[in-house]
Amino acid sequence: MAIKFQYNKTSRQQLVKELEIRKKALPTLQAKESALRNEVKLVKEAVKEIETEIQERLETLADLNKFWCEFPDLLTIVEVKVGRKSIAGVKTPFLEEVVFEEKPFSLHANPNWFKFGVKILKSLIDLRMKLKILTEKYTLLDYARKKTTQKVNLYEKVQIPEYDEAILKIKRYLEDEENLAKSSQKILKAKIEREAAA
């Protein structure tokens, strides 16, 4: 998309202002892009770690799978508390707490492992919620990073060079116009002097 401009001083001044705005914004955008890229990398690693941890726990608990059919519905998720934190101008979620409701059960009338089963379920649900929130955070940050990268590239590779080129064209045009005006004045002056001498 070429920049529209007129060959006059006002248009040149406007282009110079627009160019300065972009040159001042570019370092900030580059810093934001760098921060987002770093944060995306960290969140991606955290997602992999939690996925690995969940997988390892499920493999460790594989021997207990036959017992889970006996496990009654003792645990309910009441609320998932999610906070928001701004990272490089992007509001991202983080898990504050998962609130559970435990139904009371008799330790004497039920197997001993029910108590540990509740703990295991709580920890697995907590990990799954962390994974879900981190995945959402990753999506938001990666989208913001891509948008910021596009804007940096737009400024660096398209707009700043176009503004420089447009300003240079206007400058050359105005210089040519001024030179033509001076030349025509000299010619006119020389003509008047010749007529006066004759």
Secondary structure, DSSP 8 states (H G I E B T S, - for coil): ------SSHHHHHHHHHHHHHHHHHHHHHHHHHHHHHHHHHHHHHHHHHHHHHHHHHHHHTGGGGGGGGG--S-EEEEEEEEEEEEETTEEEEEEEEEEEEE----TTTS-THHHHHHHHHHHHHHHHHHHHHHHHHHHHHHHHHHHHHHHHHIIIIIIHHHHHHHHHHHHHHHHHHHHHHHHHHHHHHHHHHHHHH-
